[in-house]
Amino acid sequence: MPRKPADTGAKTQLFTFASKTRPHKLMCGEKLESVTVAYETHGRLNKDRSNAILVFHAMTGSQHVAGHCSAIPGLGTRWTPECYGGWWDDFVGSGKALDTDRFFVICANYLGGCYGSTGPSSVYPVKGRPYGASFPTVRMADIVDSQVKLLDHLKIKKLHACIGGSLGGVLCLVLATRHPTRVRQVVPMCSGSRVTTLQKLLNFEQIHAIEHDPNFRAGNYYDGPRPDRGLSLARKIAHKTFVSLEALERRAKRELKQSSDDFSWYHIRHPIESYMLHQGKTFVERFDANTYLRILDAWQYFDLAAESGAGDIQSALRRCARAGQRFLVFSVDSDVAFFPHEQEVLCEELREAGAGVTRITVHSDKGHDSFLLEPRLYTPHLDYFLREE
């Protein structure tokens, strides 16, 4: 029997702020009297605290960006073996793209998340039970602001860089425009400055799937059966946009065809069907439906101008130019979650605003997930960009 890898010092830390007398106000107008941000760090902060890189994880990621971590207190069975390895372990570490011999790398779980940061599954101090449906609406700006509070706690005035893929790239843009003096270099990967019609439709389908699971109970399900069927269906709706269809078919061939009790009449006939069922089932073991809805809602109503506090996108991006920020924008030619045209539009907007921008198109057959899976295609560009002063 193979030995389980030893934990490699990847440890979640908790930072808590806000109080009854000084609550944290969200964009929706509601307030939280206590906010905890779960985060992980790698490398060492230098003397002038100028070598920090903030990594924003993607939609269903966590603060566990690198190393091996087999348990996080308080998460119980949600921290499954699928979570043990750092989600960006091939990119973060000694001699890697985000070289921890040079940089202090920070990754934090989203506000509204389910991996230690305050979210719907967290215990509401006043009532002594999970927030559930009472957890307020969260916007991208709220997630960014909670992490800026963390930077203040760590006494980091200005980041060397922020970097993120997918929704993490969206959060990079919000940080850059909402807090332009807090970051020098900005690296959005497979992302965009707007929510497309296709994204809105896919998001709505997922929201509908969860809301119509009988076990959802308007979000108050923590004392009973979970809405696993709805959450599983939502994941299947989204998953087909994460990989190219060719890559999906290759992965599916490794899955055994099997019957399933998910259906009363239909019989599983193709490995792709079995593969998608497997994706849904493993996902519900590690994620919370209410958190999924809060993040989908934040994405569905994302508005870069509004969340940066600017009148329009050009005004927001001009802040980046005035602050001297530099952008490295990655596209993947087979991406169908954030099509390459979306990065083309972003780069045009940045150039029009006077910001320095370089765009790299990665040629891959792995689709949107390429930024997670293929370090060799990104590392040379990241290394060069991050080393430039």
C-alpha positions in Angstrom: 0.0 0.0 0.0 1.5 3.4 -1.0 2.4 5.7 1.8 0.4 8.9 2.2 2.5 11.9 1.4 3.6 13.8 4.5 2.2 17.3 5.0 4.7 19.8 3.7 4.2 22.8 6.0 1.2 24.1 4.0 -0.8 25.4 6.9 -4.1 27.4 6.8 -4.0 30.5 9.0 -7.0 32.5 10.1 -7.3 36.3 10.2 -10.4 37.8 11.8 -11.6 41.4 11.7 -14.8 43.5 12.3 -16.8 43.6 15.5 -20.3 44.6 16.8 -19.1 48.2 17.1 -17.1 48.2 13.9 -18.9 45.9 11.5 -17.7 45.2 8.0 -20.0 46.7 5.4 -20.7 44.9 2.1 -21.6 46.4 -1.2 -25.2 45.2 -0.8 -25.5 47.4 2.3 -25.6 44.6 4.8 -23.0 44.3 7.6 -21.0 41.4 9.1 -20.0 41.7 12.7 -17.1 39.2 12.3 -15.2 38.2 9.2 -12.6 35.5 9.1 -10.3 35.1 6.1 -8.5 31.7 5.8 -5.1 32.0 4.1 -1.9 30.2 3.3 1.6 31.6 2.8 4.8 30.3 1.1 8.2 31.8 1.1 9.5 34.7 3.3 8.5 38.4 3.3 11.6 40.5 2.7 12.6 43.4 5.0 10.8 46.1 3.1 7.8 43.8 2.5 7.9 44.4 -1.3 8.1 40.8 -2.5 4.6 39.7 -1.9 2.4 38.0 -4.6 -1.3 37.6 -3.9 -2.8 34.6 -5.8 -6.6 34.6 -6.3 -7.9 31.1 -6.6 -10.6 30.1 -9.2 -14.3 29.7 -8.4 -14.2 26.4 -6.4 -10.6 26.5 -5.3 -9.2 27.2 -1.8 -6.4 28.9 0.0 -4.3 25.6 -0.3 -2.2 26.7 -3.2 0.9 24.6 -2.8 2.3 21.6 -0.8 0.4 18.8 0.8 -2.2 19.3 3.5 -4.3 16.4 4.7 -6.5 18.2 7.2 -7.8 21.7 8.0 -9.5 22.1 11.4 -13.2 22.7 11.3 -13.8 21.5 7.7 -14.6 17.9 8.6 -15.4 15.6 5.7 -15.4 18.5 3.2 -11.6 18.5 3.1 -11.5 15.4 0.8 -8.4 13.7 -0.7 -9.0 15.7 -3.8 -8.1 18.8 -1.8 -4.9 17.5 -0.2 -2.5 18.6 -2.9 -2.1 22.3 -3.5 -4.2 23.3 -6.5 -1.2 25.2 -8.0 1.6 23.1 -6.7 3.4 23.0 -10.0 3.5 26.8 -10.1 4.4 27.7 -6.5 7.6 26.7 -4.8 11.4 26.9 -4.9 12.5 27.5 -8.5 9.0 27.4 -9.9 7.1 30.1 -11.7 6.2 31.8 -8.4 9.6 31.2 -6.9 9.3 31.0 -3.1 13.1 31.6 -2.9 12.3 35.2 -4.1 8.7 35.8 -3.4 6.3 35.6 -0.5 3.2 34.0 -1.9 -0.3 34.5 -0.3 -3.5 32.8 -1.2 -6.8 33.3 0.6 -10.2 31.7 0.5 -13.0 33.9 -0.8 -15.3 35.7 1.6 -18.5 33.6 1.3 -16.3 30.5 0.8 -16.5 27.2 2.5 -12.8 26.4 3.3 -12.4 28.5 6.4 -13.3 32.0 5.4 -16.7 33.4 6.7 -19.5 32.1 4.5 -23.0 30.6 4.6 -21.8 27.4 6.3 -20.0 29.3 9.0 -21.6 29.5 12.4 -23.5 32.8 12.9 -22.2 34.0 16.3 -25.5 35.5 17.4 -27.6 32.4 16.7 -25.1 29.6 17.2 -25.9 27.9 13.9 -24.8 28.3 10.3 -25.8 31.5 8.5 -27.5 29.5 5.7 -29.9 31.7 3.7 -29.3 34.7 6.0 -25.7 35.1 4.7 -25.7 38.3 2.7 -25.1 38.9 -1.0 -21.4 39.1 -1.9 -19.8 41.0 -4.8 -16.3 40.6 -6.3 -15.3 43.9 -4.6 -16.3 42.4 -1.2 -14.0 39.5 -1.7 -11.1 41.8 -2.8 -11.7 44.2 0.2 -11.5 41.3 2.7 -8.1 40.3 1.2 -6.9 43.9 1.3 -7.7 43.8 5.0 -5.5 40.7 5.2 -2.7 42.6 3.4 -3.0 45.4 6.0 -2.8 42.8 8.8 0.4 41.5 7.2 1.7 45.1 6.9 2.0 44.8 3.1 1.4 48.2 1.5 2.1 47.2 -2.1 2.1 43.8 -3.7 4.8 42.9 -6.2 2.0 41.3 -8.2 -1.4 39.7 -8.1 -2.2 36.8 -10.2 -5.3 34.6 -10.8 -7.0 32.4 -13.4 -10.7 32.4 -14.4 -12.6 34.2 -11.7 -9.3 34.7 -10.0 -8.3 36.9 -13.0 -11.5 38.9 -12.5 -10.5 39.5 -8.9 -7.1 40.7 -10.1 -8.9 43.4 -12.2 -11.0 44.4 -9.3 -8.0 44.8 -7.0 -6.1 46.7 -9.7 -8.9 49.2 -10.3 -10.4 49.5 -6.8 -7.0 49.7 -5.0 -4.6 50.8 -7.7 -1.8 51.8 -5.3 -1.7 48.4 -3.7 -0.2 46.4 -6.6 2.6 46.8 -9.2 2.0 43.9 -11.7 -1.3 42.3 -12.6 -1.6 38.9 -14.2 -5.2 37.9 -15.2 -5.2 34.4 -16.8 -8.1 33.1 -19.0 -10.4 35.9 -17.7 -12.3 39.0 -18.9 -13.6 42.4 -18.0 -17.2 41.6 -18.6 -19.8 38.8 -18.1 -20.8 37.4 -21.5 -24.3 36.4 -22.5 -23.1 32.7 -22.6 -21.7 32.9 -19.1 -24.9 34.5 -17.8 -26.9 31.6 -19.3 -24.6 28.9 -17.9 -24.6 30.6 -14.5 -28.4 30.8 -14.5 -28.8 27.2 -15.4 -26.6 26.2 -12.4 -28.5 28.5 -10.0 -31.7 27.0 -11.2 -30.4 23.4 -10.7 -29.5 24.1 -7.0 -32.6 26.2 -6.2 -34.9 23.5 -7.5 -33.4 20.6 -5.5 -36.0 19.8 -2.9 -33.3 19.5 -0.2 -32.1 23.0 -0.8 -34.9 24.4 1.4 -34.1 28.0 0.4 -30.5 27.6 1.7 -31.4 26.3 5.2 -30.3 22.6 4.8 -27.5 22.2 7.3 -29.6 20.2 9.8 -30.8 17.8 7.1 -30.0 16.2 3.7 -27.8 18.4 1.5 -29.0 19.5 -2.0 -26.4 17.2 -3.6 -28.4 16.4 -6.8 -28.8 20.1 -7.6 -25.2 20.9 -6.8 -24.0 17.9 -8.8 -26.1 19.0 -11.8 -24.7 22.5 -11.5 -21.2 21.2 -11.6 -21.9 19.1 -14.7 -23.3 22.1 -16.4 -20.1 24.1 -15.8 -17.6 21.3 -16.2 -17.9 21.0 -19.9 -16.6 24.6 -20.3 -13.4 23.9 -18.2 -11.8 21.5 -20.7 -11.9 21.2 -24.5 -14.3 18.6 -25.8 -11.3 16.6 -27.2 -9.6 16.6 -23.7 -12.9 15.7 -22.1 -13.3 12.7 -24.4 -9.8 11.5 -23.7 -10.4 11.7 -19.9 -13.7 10.0 -20.2 -12.1 7.0 -22.0 -10.4 6.2 -18.7 -13.7 6.0 -16.9 -15.6 2.7 -16.8 -19.1 2.6 -18.2 -21.5 1.9 -15.4 -25.2 2.0 -14.6 -26.4 4.6 -12.1 -29.3 5.0 -9.7 -29.5 8.7 -10.9 -31.9 7.5 -13.6 -35.0 5.4 -13.6 -35.3 4.7 -17.4 -32.1 5.9 -19.0 -29.1 3.6 -19.0 -25.5 4.9 -19.1 -24.1 4.0 -22.4 -21.0 6.2 -22.9 -17.8 6.8 -20.9 -18.5 10.6 -21.2 -21.8 10.1 -19.2 -20.0 8.1 -16.6 -17.2 10.7 -16.4 -19.6 13.6 -15.9 -21.5 11.7 -13.2 -18.2 11.1 -11.4 -17.3 14.8 -11.6 -20.6 15.8 -10.0 -20.4 13.2 -7.2 -16.8 14.0 -6.2 -17.6 17.7 -6.2 -20.5 17.6 -3.8 -18.3 15.9 -1.3 -16.0 18.9 -1.1 -18.1 22.0 -1.7 -21.1 23.8 -0.2 -24.2 24.7 -2.3 -24.8 28.0 -0.7 -21.2 29.1 -1.3 -21.5 28.0 -4.9 -24.6 30.2 -5.3 -23.0 33.2 -3.6 -20.0 33.0 -6.0 -22.2 32.5 -9.1 -24.3 35.5 -8.0 -21.1 37.6 -7.6 -20.1 36.5 -11.1 -23.5 37.0 -12.7 -23.7 40.7 -11.5 -20.0 41.5 -11.9 -19.5 45.1 -13.1 -15.9 46.3 -13.1 -16.8 50.0 -13.3 -19.3 49.8 -10.4 -17.1 47.6 -8.2 -14.0 49.8 -8.7 -16.2 52.9 -7.9 -15.6 54.4 -11.3 -18.0 55.8 -13.8 -17.0 53.4 -16.6 -14.4 50.8 -17.4 -12.1 53.3 -19.1 -12.1 55.5 -16.0 -11.3 52.4 -13.9 -8.5 51.3 -16.1 -6.9 54.8 -16.3 -6.4 54.4 -12.5 -4.1 51.5 -13.3 -2.2 53.5 -15.9 -1.7 56.4 -13.5 -0.5 54.0 -10.8 2.1 52.6 -13.2 0.8 49.1 -13.2 1.9 46.5 -15.8 -0.3 43.7 -17.1 0.4 40.3 -18.4 -2.7 38.8 -19.9 -2.9 35.1 -20.8 -5.3 33.5 -23.3 -5.7 29.8 -24.1 -6.7 29.2 -27.8 -9.0 26.3 -26.8 -10.8 28.1 -23.9 -14.6 28.0 -24.0 -15.2 29.4 -20.5 -13.5 32.7 -21.2 -13.0 32.8 -25.0 -9.7 34.4 -26.2 -11.8 37.3 -27.7 -12.5 38.4 -24.1 -8.8 38.8 -23.4 -8.4 40.7 -26.7 -11.1 43.1 -25.6 -9.4 43.6 -22.2 -6.0 44.3 -23.8 -7.5 46.8 -26.1 -9.2 48.6 -23.2 -6.0 48.6 -21.2 -4.0 50.1 -24.1 -6.7 52.7 -24.7 -6.4 53.6 -21.0 -2.6 54.0 -21.3 -1.7 50.9 -19.2 1.3 48.8 -20.1 0.1 45.3 -21.3 1.6 42.2 -22.8 -0.7 39.4 -24.0 0.4 35.7 -24.3 -1.7 33.2 -26.2 -1.1 29.6 -25.0 -1.7 26.9 -27.6 -3.2 24.0 -25.8 -5.7 21.2 -26.3 -6.7 21.3 -22.6 -9.1 24.3 -22.7 -9.7 26.6 -19.8 -8.0 24.3 -17.3 -4.7 24.7 -19.1 -3.6 27.4 -16.6 -3.9 24.7 -13.8 -2.3 21.8 -15.7 0.5 23.0 -17.9 3.2 24.9 -16.0 5.7 24.5 -18.8 3.6 26.7 -21.1 3.3 29.6 -18.6 6.4 29.4 -16.4 8.9 31.1 -18.8 6.6 34.1 -19.3 5.7 34.4 -15.7 9.3 34.1 -14.6 10.4 36.8 -17.0 7.5 39.2 -16.2 7.8 38.8 -12.4 11.6 39.4 -12.5 11.3 42.7 -14.4 11.4 45.7 -12.2 
